[in-house]
Amino acid sequence: MLQIAVNNVFKSFKDVKAVRGISLAIEPGKFVAILGPNGAGKTTLVEMMEGLRKPDSGEIIIQGKTWQKQEKELRKIIGLSLQETRFSEKLTVYETLILFAGFFELGDERVNEVIGLTGLESKQKSPVGTLSGGQRQRLALAVALLNHPQVLFLDEPTTGLDPHSRLDLWNILKALKDQGETTLILTTHYMEEAESLCDYIIIIDEGKILKEGKLEDLLDENARNLDELFISLTGKTLKDNQTVLL
Amino acid sequence: MKSLKNNQLYRLTIAQFLETVREPEVLFWGMLFPVLISIGLGLAFTQTAESKFHVMLVGKNQTELDSLLHIYAHQTESKGKTIYTWKITDETLGNTEFNFVRSEWEPAIVSLKRGEADVIVADSLGKAVYHFDPHNSQAQLVYMKLSSLMKSPASIADTGQTAIKPLTLKGVRYIDFLIPGLIAFGVMGSIMWGVSYTIIERRSQKLLRRMVATPMKKSNFLIALMFVRILMNVVEALILLFFAWLIFDIQIQGNIGALIVLFLAGNLAFTGIGVLISCRTSKTEVGTGWINAVQMPMMLLSGIFFSYHNFPEWSLGVIKVLPLTALADGIRSIFNEGAGWMEILSPSIALSLLGIICFVAGMRLFKWY
């Protein structure tokens, strides 16, 4: 059975067509990158998969369940990190995690596990307000991992982080990949992130899939890396959405 | 059996409590400020104060007032001006001091505009003519006291001859009026900021969105928020009450059970209003506007600091149905008039109903993200 099936999904906001007929199929245990520039429709697509937005049309099925009929069950098996969540600054890292653990009826034991997994041991008594950007992203990841999610959605988890913090987060995700129990859907506009972490890459722009496949299948002599591939597909660079003269 | 510690309502309540008590502003505005304001206003209005009035004398001719000043007033020089001070001692009403300064017409008007003087006294063929704003109660008082003093200076200076019996009954002092109002006001302010603003802020931080992306029961979030806020309101009211008893000997003359029920009904009413006004927006600026739009009129009209009976007759019907008025009047009646269950029944039901209606409407319109 497919872990996630997205069938011909559309979503518009007033005059903006954010997602235009996207279909995709994701197998269990795969790490999938959704790659695209800002405004490509990545976040809208992922938020529909997370059950936070309703598609205008089309269907999203996770482990054979839909958000309309089985929201409760789906909430228990997914983990997610949104693009810009700000956790309460007055609570400590531990208090934030124990609060979210309570939503899954989990206790201290699991909280301590994810603290260890995300390397937040030295910060567990620190108020969230005192954390750096990288530490906050690790906290967001720790919250997402609390319930041993079978499907994990991370929306641009390393945007705005320094290279060192980004590498830290990649290492945590690589360790998760080695365990092989989680399917990861990661949105990013960093080529290296997609290349380094994911088995399968979906390139989208203006609400449509431009190309998808395994990294080795996507690259050839004309496109030696994802940057070049994106330019050859759109005529634009990925990071700053600038047009390139070919 | 599920552990209480892993229960999401318990976890939400603890987290909400920690966030509230770790906010220094909450402790200051919620606990210290009402105590300070009650002490300040209480002392200002309960001590027998000395009234000081300032009068400008205009005109070159001598009036009857000048001859009285020569007899009763004490003359001093300050900043090149001659000041005549006339003191009237009165053990019952408090001492009164009139300060008279001679001036030209223009500077006298400037002094009046600046609030440095209350009344201008000019002469007209040897007779004193009073110039003041007749709508200014302070100026009116000066006029009445001064004109009466001029008619019979000796009798006014000795109020022992008139029959004044100061009331020493419990519940008639200004502080007895103020404390119940401050308790009601505290409930409103605390819930408006503690519930409404918190919801809007969390929505703007996308924290609500993150929370509902888990199996959290939405009702648990609101119950925890309300429970902690009501708990804080109880603590705040008890602190205020303790200081009011300690410093001013405030007593609750009515039924304590009825007071608790009314207090909870007030909390329910404002929680409902708070949820309703915060049900959609994710902009804290818009939220602040809504909170002020609800709070400000009630703060001014509901008779928290001074009686609303001074407002025009036509407006009283509207003022009395405001939730803050109902709560303040109800608490006051228990504190000062010995009211019991029957007297607070209708305000308690009205406040509870208002809270439930607003809460249900708020939940229907509520946007979690």
Interface residues (C-beta under 8 A of the other chain):
Chain A: E50 G51 L52 K72 R75 K76 I78 L80 L82 E84 T85 R86 F87 S88 K90 L91 E95 I98 L99 F100 A101 G102 F103 F104 E105 L106 G107 V143 N147
Chain B: K2 S3 K5 N6 N7 Q8 Y10 R11 L12 I14 A15 L18 E19 R22 E23 R202 Q205 K206 L207 R209 R210 M211 A213 T214 P215 M216 Y369
